[in-house]
Amino acid sequence: MSEAGVSMAEPGVLRLAGVLDYRSGPVLRKQGKALIAACREAQLVLDCSAVQRSTSVGLSLLLAFMRDAQAAGKGCQVRSMPDDMREIAEVYDLDEVLAT
């Protein structure tokens, strides 16, 4: 199992990594919110290419980060959502909201 993380990989690109679940979610939420608040770019990309596994917590994080970006006046898009996250999004009818 990999340690989860969130980082500003490059300006305007917030990268989620590792396993997104109930153990990692609260810390990632706090860290991601701070990174988005500090970001000066007008457009934010939520990059999921380094996510190894995700529960519904991963989707909750994406939605929360999208709300944070919107509140900060930033456009937002999701990139490279893994299949397990995409399947959960479809169950909750969030696939269009989180379209990549």
Phi and psi restraints in degrees (range 20) as a CNS / XPLOR table:
assign (resid 1 and name C) (resid 2 and name N)
       (resid 2 and name CA) (resid 2 and name C) 1.0 -99.2 20.0 2
assign (resid 2 and name N) (resid 2 and name CA)
       (resid 2 and name C) (resid 3 and name N) 1.0 147.8 20.0 2
assign (resid 2 and name C) (resid 3 and name N)
       (resid 3 and name CA) (resid 3 and name C) 1.0 -71.0 20.0 2
assign (resid 3 and name N) (resid 3 and name CA)
       (resid 3 and name C) (resid 4 and name N) 1.0 136.7 20.0 2
assign (resid 3 and name C) (resid 4 and name N)
       (resid 4 and name CA) (resid 4 and name C) 1.0 -82.9 20.0 2
assign (resid 4 and name N) (resid 4 and name CA)
       (resid 4 and name C) (resid 5 and name N) 1.0 154.1 20.0 2
assign (resid 4 and name C) (resid 5 and name N)
       (resid 5 and name CA) (resid 5 and name C) 1.0 -161.1 20.0 2
assign (resid 5 and name N) (resid 5 and name CA)
       (resid 5 and name C) (resid 6 and name N) 1.0 162.1 20.0 2
assign (resid 5 and name C) (resid 6 and name N)
       (resid 6 and name CA) (resid 6 and name C) 1.0 -138.2 20.0 2
assign (resid 6 and name N) (resid 6 and name CA)
       (resid 6 and name C) (resid 7 and name N) 1.0 135.0 20.0 2
assign (resid 6 and name C) (resid 7 and name N)
       (resid 7 and name CA) (resid 7 and name C) 1.0 -150.8 20.0 2
assign (resid 7 and name N) (resid 7 and name CA)
       (resid 7 and name C) (resid 8 and name N) 1.0 160.1 20.0 2
assign (resid 7 and name C) (resid 8 and name N)
       (resid 8 and name CA) (resid 8 and name C) 1.0 -90.0 20.0 2
assign (resid 8 and name N) (resid 8 and name CA)
       (resid 8 and name C) (resid 9 and name N) 1.0 92.8 20.0 2
assign (resid 8 and name C) (resid 9 and name N)
       (resid 9 and name CA) (resid 9 and name C) 1.0 -62.7 20.0 2
assign (resid 9 and name N) (resid 9 and name CA)
       (resid 9 and name C) (resid 10 and name N) 1.0 -35.4 20.0 2
assign (resid 9 and name C) (resid 10 and name N)
       (resid 10 and name CA) (resid 10 and name C) 1.0 -157.4 20.0 2
assign (resid 10 and name N) (resid 10 and name CA)
       (resid 10 and name C) (resid 11 and name N) 1.0 166.2 20.0 2
assign (resid 10 and name C) (resid 11 and name N)
       (resid 11 and name CA) (resid 11 and name C) 1.0 -53.9 20.0 2
assign (resid 11 and name N) (resid 11 and name CA)
       (resid 11 and name C) (resid 12 and name N) 1.0 122.4 20.0 2
assign (resid 11 and name C) (resid 12 and name N)
       (resid 12 and name CA) (resid 12 and name C) 1.0 83.3 20.0 2
assign (resid 12 and name N) (resid 12 and name CA)
       (resid 12 and name C) (resid 13 and name N) 1.0 3.9 20.0 2
assign (resid 12 and name C) (resid 13 and name N)
       (resid 13 and name CA) (resid 13 and name C) 1.0 -121.4 20.0 2
assign (resid 13 and name N) (resid 13 and name CA)
       (resid 13 and name C) (resid 14 and name N) 1.0 106.7 20.0 2
assign (resid 13 and name C) (resid 14 and name N)
       (resid 14 and name CA) (resid 14 and name C) 1.0 -92.5 20.0 2
assign (resid 14 and name N) (resid 14 and name CA)
       (resid 14 and name C) (resid 15 and name N) 1.0 115.5 20.0 2
assign (resid 14 and name C) (resid 15 and name N)
       (resid 15 and name CA) (resid 15 and name C) 1.0 -103.6 20.0 2
assign (resid 15 and name N) (resid 15 and name CA)
       (resid 15 and name C) (resid 16 and name N) 1.0 124.4 20.0 2
assign (resid 15 and name C) (resid 16 and name N)
       (resid 16 and name CA) (resid 16 and name C) 1.0 -95.7 20.0 2
assign (resid 16 and name N) (resid 16 and name CA)
       (resid 16 and name C) (resid 17 and name N) 1.0 142.0 20.0 2
assign (resid 16 and name C) (resid 17 and name N)
       (resid 17 and name CA) (resid 17 and name C) 1.0 -143.4 20.0 2
assign (resid 17 and name N) (resid 17 and name CA)
       (resid 17 and name C) (resid 18 and name N) 1.0 154.9 20.0 2
assign (resid 17 and name C) (resid 18 and name N)
       (resid 18 and name CA) (resid 18 and name C) 1.0 84.8 20.0 2
assign (resid 18 and name N) (resid 18 and name CA)
       (resid 18 and name C) (resid 19 and name N) 1.0 -147.4 20.0 2
assign (resid 18 and name C) (resid 19 and name N)
       (resid 19 and name CA) (resid 19 and name C) 1.0 -101.3 20.0 2
assign (resid 19 and name N) (resid 19 and name CA)
       (resid 19 and name C) (resid 20 and name N) 1.0 121.2 20.0 2
assign (resid 19 and name C) (resid 20 and name N)
       (resid 20 and name CA) (resid 20 and name C) 1.0 -101.7 20.0 2
assign (resid 20 and name N) (resid 20 and name CA)
       (resid 20 and name C) (resid 21 and name N) 1.0 108.1 20.0 2
assign (resid 20 and name C) (resid 21 and name N)
       (resid 21 and name CA) (resid 21 and name C) 1.0 -150.0 20.0 2
assign (resid 21 and name N) (resid 21 and name CA)
       (resid 21 and name C) (resid 22 and name N) 1.0 -171.2 20.0 2
assign (resid 21 and name C) (resid 22 and name N)
       (resid 22 and name CA) (resid 22 and name C) 1.0 -62.1 20.0 2
assign (resid 22 and name N) (resid 22 and name CA)
       (resid 22 and name C) (resid 23 and name N) 1.0 -24.7 20.0 2
assign (resid 22 and name C) (resid 23 and name N)
       (resid 23 and name CA) (resid 23 and name C) 1.0 -75.2 20.0 2
assign (resid 23 and name N) (resid 23 and name CA)
       (resid 23 and name C) (resid 24 and name N) 1.0 -40.6 20.0 2
assign (resid 23 and name C) (resid 24 and name N)
       (resid 24 and name CA) (resid 24 and name C) 1.0 -91.2 20.0 2
assign (resid 24 and name N) (resid 24 and name CA)
       (resid 24 and name C) (resid 25 and name N) 1.0 -23.0 20.0 2
assign (resid 24 and name C) (resid 25 and name N)
       (resid 25 and name CA) (resid 25 and name C) 1.0 -53.0 20.0 2
assign (resid 25 and name N) (resid 25 and name CA)
       (resid 25 and name C) (resid 26 and name N) 1.0 -51.9 20.0 2
assign (resid 25 and name C) (resid 26 and name N)
       (resid 26 and name CA) (resid 26 and name C) 1.0 -61.0 20.0 2
assign (resid 26 and name N) (resid 26 and name CA)
       (resid 26 and name C) (resid 27 and name N) 1.0 -40.7 20.0 2
assign (resid 26 and name C) (resid 27 and name N)
       (resid 27 and name CA) (resid 27 and name C) 1.0 -68.9 20.0 2
assign (resid 27 and name N) (resid 27 and name CA)
       (resid 27 and name C) (resid 28 and name N) 1.0 -43.8 20.0 2
assign (resid 27 and name C) (resid 28 and name N)
       (resid 28 and name CA) (resid 28 and name C) 1.0 -63.2 20.0 2
assign (resid 28 and name N) (resid 28 and name CA)
       (resid 28 and name C) (resid 29 and name N) 1.0 -36.4 20.0 2
assign (resid 28 and name C) (resid 29 and name N)
       (resid 29 and name CA) (resid 29 and name C) 1.0 -60.8 20.0 2
assign (resid 29 and name N) (resid 29 and name CA)
       (resid 29 and name C) (resid 30 and name N) 1.0 -48.1 20.0 2
assign (resid 29 and name C) (resid 30 and name N)
       (resid 30 and name CA) (resid 30 and name C) 1.0 -64.5 20.0 2
assign (resid 30 and name N) (resid 30 and name CA)
       (resid 30 and name C) (resid 31 and name N) 1.0 -45.5 20.0 2
assign (resid 30 and name C) (resid 31 and name N)
       (resid 31 and name CA) (resid 31 and name C) 1.0 -65.2 20.0 2
assign (resid 31 and name N) (resid 31 and name CA)
       (resid 31 and name C) (resid 32 and name N) 1.0 -44.9 20.0 2
assign (resid 31 and name C) (resid 32 and name N)
       (resid 32 and name CA) (resid 32 and name C) 1.0 -63.3 20.0 2
assign (resid 32 and name N) (resid 32 and name CA)
       (resid 32 and name C) (resid 33 and name N) 1.0 -41.3 20.0 2
assign (resid 32 and name C) (resid 33 and name N)
       (resid 33 and name CA) (resid 33 and name C) 1.0 -60.2 20.0 2
assign (resid 33 and name N) (resid 33 and name CA)
       (resid 33 and name C) (resid 34 and name N) 1.0 -42.8 20.0 2
assign (resid 33 and name C) (resid 34 and name N)
       (resid 34 and name CA) (resid 34 and name C) 1.0 -65.6 20.0 2
assign (resid 34 and name N) (resid 34 and name CA)
       (resid 34 and name C) (resid 35 and name N) 1.0 -41.3 20.0 2
assign (resid 34 and name C) (resid 35 and name N)
       (resid 35 and name CA) (resid 35 and name C) 1.0 -64.9 20.0 2
assign (resid 35 and name N) (resid 35 and name CA)
       (resid 35 and name C) (resid 36 and name N) 1.0 -40.2 20.0 2
assign (resid 35 and name C) (resid 36 and name N)
       (resid 36 and name CA) (resid 36 and name C) 1.0 -66.5 20.0 2
assign (resid 36 and name N) (resid 36 and name CA)
       (resid 36 and name C) (resid 37 and name N) 1.0 -40.6 20.0 2
assign (resid 36 and name C) (resid 37 and name N)
       (resid 37 and name CA) (resid 37 and name C) 1.0 -63.1 20.0 2
assign (resid 37 and name N) (resid 37 and name CA)
       (resid 37 and name C) (resid 38 and name N) 1.0 -33.2 20.0 2
assign (resid 37 and name C) (resid 38 and name N)
       (resid 38 and name CA) (resid 38 and name C) 1.0 -84.4 20.0 2
assign (resid 38 and name N) (resid 38 and name CA)
       (resid 38 and name C) (resid 39 and name N) 1.0 -14.8 20.0 2
assign (resid 38 and name C) (resid 39 and name N)
       (resid 39 and name CA) (resid 39 and name C) 1.0 -71.4 20.0 2
assign (resid 39 and name N) (resid 39 and name CA)
       (resid 39 and name C) (resid 40 and name N) 1.0 133.1 20.0 2
assign (resid 39 and name C) (resid 40 and name N)
       (resid 40 and name CA) (resid 40 and name C) 1.0 -102.2 20.0 2
assign (resid 40 and name N) (resid 40 and name CA)
       (resid 40 and name C) (resid 41 and name N) 1.0 -5.6 20.0 2
assign (resid 40 and name C) (resid 41 and name N)
       (resid 41 and name CA) (resid 41 and name C) 1.0 -73.7 20.0 2
assign (resid 41 and name N) (resid 41 and name CA)
       (resid 41 and name C) (resid 42 and name N) 1.0 150.9 20.0 2
assign (resid 41 and name C) (resid 42 and name N)
       (resid 42 and name CA) (resid 42 and name C) 1.0 -79.2 20.0 2
assign (resid 42 and name N) (resid 42 and name CA)
       (resid 42 and name C) (resid 43 and name N) 1.0 -21.9 20.0 2
assign (resid 42 and name C) (resid 43 and name N)
       (resid 43 and name CA) (resid 43 and name C) 1.0 -120.7 20.0 2
assign (resid 43 and name N) (resid 43 and name CA)
       (resid 43 and name C) (resid 44 and name N) 1.0 135.9 20.0 2
assign (resid 43 and name C) (resid 44 and name N)
       (resid 44 and name CA) (resid 44 and name C) 1.0 -118.5 20.0 2
assign (resid 44 and name N) (resid 44 and name CA)
       (resid 44 and name C) (resid 45 and name N) 1.0 134.4 20.0 2
assign (resid 44 and name C) (resid 45 and name N)
       (resid 45 and name CA) (resid 45 and name C) 1.0 -111.5 20.0 2
assign (resid 45 and name N) (resid 45 and name CA)
       (resid 45 and name C) (resid 46 and name N) 1.0 127.5 20.0 2
assign (resid 45 and name C) (resid 46 and name N)
       (resid 46 and name CA) (resid 46 and name C) 1.0 -96.4 20.0 2
assign (resid 46 and name N) (resid 46 and name CA)
       (resid 46 and name C) (resid 47 and name N) 1.0 102.2 20.0 2
assign (resid 46 and name C) (resid 47 and name N)
       (resid 47 and name CA) (resid 47 and name C) 1.0 -92.3 20.0 2
assign (resid 47 and name N) (resid 47 and name CA)
       (resid 47 and name C) (resid 48 and name N) 1.0 117.3 20.0 2
assign (resid 47 and name C) (resid 48 and name N)
       (resid 48 and name CA) (resid 48 and name C) 1.0 -106.0 20.0 2
assign (resid 48 and name N) (resid 48 and name CA)
       (resid 48 and name C) (resid 49 and name N) 1.0 13.6 20.0 2
assign (resid 48 and name C) (resid 49 and name N)
       (resid 49 and name CA) (resid 49 and name C) 1.0 -63.9 20.0 2
assign (resid 49 and name N) (resid 49 and name CA)
       (resid 49 and name C) (resid 50 and name N) 1.0 -22.4 20.0 2
assign (resid 49 and name C) (resid 50 and name N)
       (resid 50 and name CA) (resid 50 and name C) 1.0 -99.7 20.0 2
assign (resid 50 and name N) (resid 50 and name CA)
       (resid 50 and name C) (resid 51 and name N) 1.0 6.7 20.0 2
assign (resid 50 and name C) (resid 51 and name N)
       (resid 51 and name CA) (resid 51 and name C) 1.0 -75.0 20.0 2
assign (resid 51 and name N) (resid 51 and name CA)
       (resid 51 and name C) (resid 52 and name N) 1.0 125.8 20.0 2
assign (resid 51 and name C) (resid 52 and name N)
       (resid 52 and name CA) (resid 52 and name C) 1.0 -88.6 20.0 2
assign (resid 52 and name N) (resid 52 and name CA)
       (resid 52 and name C) (resid 53 and name N) 1.0 -37.7 20.0 2
assign (resid 52 and name C) (resid 53 and name N)
       (resid 53 and name CA) (resid 53 and name C) 1.0 -158.3 20.0 2
assign (resid 53 and name N) (resid 53 and name CA)
       (resid 53 and name C) (resid 54 and name N) 1.0 147.7 20.0 2
assign (resid 53 and name C) (resid 54 and name N)
       (resid 54 and name CA) (resid 54 and name C) 1.0 -145.5 20.0 2
assign (resid 54 and name N) (resid 54 and name CA)
       (resid 54 and name C) (resid 55 and name N) 1.0 143.2 20.0 2
assign (resid 54 and name C) (resid 55 and name N)
       (resid 55 and name CA) (resid 55 and name C) 1.0 -99.8 20.0 2
assign (resid 55 and name N) (resid 55 and name CA)
       (resid 55 and name C) (resid 56 and name N) 1.0 -168.9 20.0 2
assign (resid 55 and name C) (resid 56 and name N)
       (resid 56 and name CA) (resid 56 and name C) 1.0 -62.7 20.0 2
assign (resid 56 and name N) (resid 56 and name CA)
       (resid 56 and name C) (resid 57 and name N) 1.0 -18.2 20.0 2
assign (resid 56 and name C) (resid 57 and name N)
       (resid 57 and name CA) (resid 57 and name C) 1.0 -59.8 20.0 2
assign (resid 57 and name N) (resid 57 and name CA)
       (resid 57 and name C) (resid 58 and name N) 1.0 -37.7 20.0 2
assign (resid 57 and name C) (resid 58 and name N)
       (resid 58 and name CA) (resid 58 and name C) 1.0 -60.9 20.0 2
assign (resid 58 and name N) (resid 58 and name CA)
       (resid 58 and name C) (resid 59 and name N) 1.0 -41.7 20.0 2
assign (resid 58 and name C) (resid 59 and name N)
       (resid 59 and name CA) (resid 59 and name C) 1.0 -66.1 20.0 2
assign (resid 59 and name N) (resid 59 and name CA)
       (resid 59 and name C) (resid 60 and name N) 1.0 -40.1 20.0 2
assign (resid 59 and name C) (resid 60 and name N)
       (resid 60 and name CA) (resid 60 and name C) 1.0 -60.0 20.0 2
assign (resid 60 and name N) (resid 60 and name CA)
       (resid 60 and name C) (resid 61 and name N) 1.0 -41.0 20.0 2
assign (resid 60 and name C) (resid 61 and name N)
       (resid 61 and name CA) (resid 61 and name C) 1.0 -62.8 20.0 2
assign (resid 61 and name N) (resid 61 and name CA)
       (resid 61 and name C) (resid 62 and name N) 1.0 -45.9 20.0 2
assign (resid 61 and name C) (resid 62 and name N)
       (resid 62 and name CA) (resid 62 and name C) 1.0 -59.5 20.0 2
assign (resid 62 and name N) (resid 62 and name CA)
       (resid 62 and name C) (resid 63 and name N) 1.0 -44.8 20.0 2
assign (resid 62 and name C) (resid 63 and name N)
       (resid 63 and name CA) (resid 63 and name C) 1.0 -63.6 20.0 2
assign (resid 63 and name N) (resid 63 and name CA)
       (resid 63 and name C) (resid 64 and name N) 1.0 -41.1 20.0 2
assign (resid 63 and name C) (resid 64 and name N)
       (resid 64 and name CA) (resid 64 and name C) 1.0 -65.1 20.0 2
assign (resid 64 and name N) (resid 64 and name CA)
       (resid 64 and name C) (resid 65 and name N) 1.0 -41.9 20.0 2
assign (resid 64 and name C) (resid 65 and name N)
       (resid 65 and name CA) (resid 65 and name C) 1.0 -66.5 20.0 2
assign (resid 65 and name N) (resid 65 and name CA)
       (resid 65 and name C) (resid 66 and name N) 1.0 -35.3 20.0 2
assign (resid 65 and name C) (resid 66 and name N)
       (resid 66 and name CA) (resid 66 and name C) 1.0 -65.3 20.0 2
assign (resid 66 and name N) (resid 66 and name CA)
       (resid 66 and name C) (resid 67 and name N) 1.0 -40.4 20.0 2
assign (resid 66 and name C) (resid 67 and name N)
       (resid 67 and name CA) (resid 67 and name C) 1.0 -64.2 20.0 2
assign (resid 67 and name N) (resid 67 and name CA)
       (resid 67 and name C) (resid 68 and name N) 1.0 -42.0 20.0 2
assign (resid 67 and name C) (resid 68 and name N)
       (resid 68 and name CA) (resid 68 and name C) 1.0 -60.6 20.0 2
assign (resid 68 and name N) (resid 68 and name CA)
       (resid 68 and name C) (resid 69 and name N) 1.0 -44.4 20.0 2
assign (resid 68 and name C) (resid 69 and name N)
       (resid 69 and name CA) (resid 69 and name C) 1.0 -63.2 20.0 2
assign (resid 69 and name N) (resid 69 and name CA)
       (resid 69 and name C) (resid 70 and name N) 1.0 -44.2 20.0 2
assign (resid 69 and name C) (resid 70 and name N)
       (resid 70 and name CA) (resid 70 and name C) 1.0 -61.6 20.0 2
assign (resid 70 and name N) (resid 70 and name CA)
       (resid 70 and name C) (resid 71 and name N) 1.0 -43.2 20.0 2
assign (resid 70 and name C) (resid 71 and name N)
       (resid 71 and name CA) (resid 71 and name C) 1.0 -63.5 20.0 2
assign (resid 71 and name N) (resid 71 and name CA)
       (resid 71 and name C) (resid 72 and name N) 1.0 -28.3 20.0 2
assign (resid 71 and name C) (resid 72 and name N)
       (resid 72 and name CA) (resid 72 and name C) 1.0 -89.2 20.0 2
assign (resid 72 and name N) (resid 72 and name CA)
       (resid 72 and name C) (resid 73 and name N) 1.0 4.5 20.0 2
assign (resid 72 and name C) (resid 73 and name N)
       (resid 73 and name CA) (resid 73 and name C) 1.0 77.4 20.0 2
assign (resid 73 and name N) (resid 73 and name CA)
       (resid 73 and name C) (resid 74 and name N) 1.0 23.1 20.0 2
assign (resid 73 and name C) (resid 74 and name N)
       (resid 74 and name CA) (resid 74 and name C) 1.0 -104.9 20.0 2
assign (resid 74 and name N) (resid 74 and name CA)
       (resid 74 and name C) (resid 75 and name N) 1.0 145.5 20.0 2
assign (resid 74 and name C) (resid 75 and name N)
       (resid 75 and name CA) (resid 75 and name C) 1.0 -75.0 20.0 2
assign (resid 75 and name N) (resid 75 and name CA)
       (resid 75 and name C) (resid 76 and name N) 1.0 157.7 20.0 2
assign (resid 75 and name C) (resid 76 and name N)
       (resid 76 and name CA) (resid 76 and name C) 1.0 -148.2 20.0 2
assign (resid 76 and name N) (resid 76 and name CA)
       (resid 76 and name C) (resid 77 and name N) 1.0 140.2 20.0 2
assign (resid 76 and name C) (resid 77 and name N)
       (resid 77 and name CA) (resid 77 and name C) 1.0 -142.8 20.0 2
assign (resid 77 and name N) (resid 77 and name CA)
       (resid 77 and name C) (resid 78 and name N) 1.0 155.1 20.0 2
assign (resid 77 and name C) (resid 78 and name N)
       (resid 78 and name CA) (resid 78 and name C) 1.0 -104.0 20.0 2
assign (resid 78 and name N) (resid 78 and name CA)
       (resid 78 and name C) (resid 79 and name N) 1.0 137.3 20.0 2
assign (resid 78 and name C) (resid 79 and name N)
       (resid 79 and name CA) (resid 79 and name C) 1.0 -126.1 20.0 2
assign (resid 79 and name N) (resid 79 and name CA)
       (resid 79 and name C) (resid 80 and name N) 1.0 138.9 20.0 2
assign (resid 79 and name C) (resid 80 and name N)
       (resid 80 and name CA) (resid 80 and name C) 1.0 60.5 20.0 2
assign (resid 80 and name N) (resid 80 and name CA)
       (resid 80 and name C) (resid 81 and name N) 1.0 47.2 20.0 2
assign (resid 80 and name C) (resid 81 and name N)
       (resid 81 and name CA) (resid 81 and name C) 1.0 -70.5 20.0 2
assign (resid 81 and name N) (resid 81 and name CA)
       (resid 81 and name C) (resid 82 and name N) 1.0 126.8 20.0 2
assign (resid 81 and name C) (resid 82 and name N)
       (resid 82 and name CA) (resid 82 and name C) 1.0 -65.3 20.0 2
assign (resid 82 and name N) (resid 82 and name CA)
       (resid 82 and name C) (resid 83 and name N) 1.0 160.1 20.0 2
assign (resid 82 and name C) (resid 83 and name N)
       (resid 83 and name CA) (resid 83 and name C) 1.0 -56.9 20.0 2
assign (resid 83 and name N) (resid 83 and name CA)
       (resid 83 and name C) (resid 84 and name N) 1.0 -41.5 20.0 2
assign (resid 83 and name C) (resid 84 and name N)
       (resid 84 and name CA) (resid 84 and name C) 1.0 -64.7 20.0 2
assign (resid 84 and name N) (resid 84 and name CA)
       (resid 84 and name C) (resid 85 and name N) 1.0 -37.4 20.0 2
assign (resid 84 and name C) (resid 85 and name N)
       (resid 85 and name CA) (resid 85 and name C) 1.0 -68.0 20.0 2
assign (resid 85 and name N) (resid 85 and name CA)
       (resid 85 and name C) (resid 86 and name N) 1.0 -40.7 20.0 2
assign (resid 85 and name C) (resid 86 and name N)
       (resid 86 and name CA) (resid 86 and name C) 1.0 -63.4 20.0 2
assign (resid 86 and name N) (resid 86 and name CA)
       (resid 86 and name C) (resid 87 and name N) 1.0 -40.7 20.0 2
assign (resid 86 and name C) (resid 87 and name N)
       (resid 87 and name CA) (resid 87 and name C) 1.0 -65.0 20.0 2
assign (resid 87 and name N) (resid 87 and name CA)
       (resid 87 and name C) (resid 88 and name N) 1.0 -40.9 20.0 2
assign (resid 87 and name C) (resid 88 and name N)
       (resid 88 and name CA) (resid 88 and name C) 1.0 -65.5 20.0 2
assign (resid 88 and name N) (resid 88 and name CA)
       (resid 88 and name C) (resid 89 and name N) 1.0 -41.1 20.0 2
assign (resid 88 and name C) (resid 89 and name N)
       (resid 89 and name CA) (resid 89 and name C) 1.0 -59.6 20.0 2
assign (resid 89 and name N) (resid 89 and name CA)
       (resid 89 and name C) (resid 90 and name N) 1.0 -38.9 20.0 2
assign (resid 89 and name C) (resid 90 and name N)
       (resid 90 and name CA) (resid 90 and name C) 1.0 -64.6 20.0 2
assign (resid 90 and name N) (resid 90 and name CA)
       (resid 90 and name C) (resid 91 and name N) 1.0 -39.3 20.0 2
assign (resid 90 and name C) (resid 91 and name N)
       (resid 91 and name CA) (resid 91 and name C) 1.0 -60.3 20.0 2
assign (resid 91 and name N) (resid 91 and name CA)
       (resid 91 and name C) (resid 92 and name N) 1.0 -38.3 20.0 2
assign (resid 91 and name C) (resid 92 and name N)
       (resid 92 and name CA) (resid 92 and name C) 1.0 -94.0 20.0 2
assign (resid 92 and name N) (resid 92 and name CA)
       (resid 92 and name C) (resid 93 and name N) 1.0 9.1 20.0 2
assign (resid 92 and name C) (resid 93 and name N)
       (resid 93 and name CA) (resid 93 and name C) 1.0 57.7 20.0 2
assign (resid 93 and name N) (resid 93 and name CA)
       (resid 93 and name C) (resid 94 and name N) 1.0 36.4 20.0 2
assign (resid 93 and name C) (resid 94 and name N)
       (resid 94 and name CA) (resid 94 and name C) 1.0 -105.5 20.0 2
assign (resid 94 and name N) (resid 94 and name CA)
       (resid 94 and name C) (resid 95 and name N) 1.0 1.7 20.0 2
assign (resid 94 and name C) (resid 95 and name N)
       (resid 95 and name CA) (resid 95 and name C) 1.0 -61.6 20.0 2
assign (resid 95 and name N) (resid 95 and name CA)
       (resid 95 and name C) (resid 96 and name N) 1.0 -34.0 20.0 2
assign (resid 95 and name C) (resid 96 and name N)
       (resid 96 and name CA) (resid 96 and name C) 1.0 -75.5 20.0 2
assign (resid 96 and name N) (resid 96 and name CA)
       (resid 96 and name C) (resid 97 and name N) 1.0 -36.3 20.0 2
assign (resid 96 and name C) (resid 97 and name N)
       (resid 97 and name CA) (resid 97 and name C) 1.0 -64.8 20.0 2
assign (resid 97 and name N) (resid 97 and name CA)
       (resid 97 and name C) (resid 98 and name N) 1.0 -38.4 20.0 2
assign (resid 97 and name C) (resid 98 and name N)
       (resid 98 and name CA) (resid 98 and name C) 1.0 -102.4 20.0 2
assign (resid 98 and name N) (resid 98 and name CA)
       (resid 98 and name C) (resid 99 and name N) 1.0 21.1 20.0 2
assign (resid 98 and name C) (resid 99 and name N)
       (resid 99 and name CA) (resid 99 and name C) 1.0 -55.0 20.0 2
assign (resid 99 and name N) (resid 99 and name CA)
       (resid 99 and name C) (resid 100 and name N) 1.0 137.6 20.0 2
